[in-house]
Amino acid sequence: MGKSKSILFTPRQNELAEIAKALAHPARIAILDYLLKKGTCVCGDIVDELPLSQSTVSQHLKAMKKAGIIKGEVEGANRCYCIDLVKYAKWMENIRGMFKCC
């Protein structure tokens, strides 16, 4: 959605849409599952878990990081990724709120 249309929606709606878009691929769900299970890891560990190339995994990680789902830190020659727990708690709260009965 273009920026001109996104202003028609609430910040919560835009944020949830961005997260949903960033998770709309089975590889990204697999990455999320792995990071939730492990807590933190380096990119090479993720590549070992998925049937994808290093460059493809890196592209998925970049999209997830851009959406704020994960964060990454450089540790020597490696980049360590983990779930952004503050943002994770916020969007889980928003998702639960969206499905509340009226």
Secondary structure, DSSP 8 states (H G I E B T S, - for coil): --HHHHTTS-HHHHHHHHHHHHT-SHHHHHHHHHHHHHSEEEHHHHHHHSSS-HHHHHHHHHHHHHTTSEEEEEETTEEEEEE-HHHHHHHHHHHHHHT---
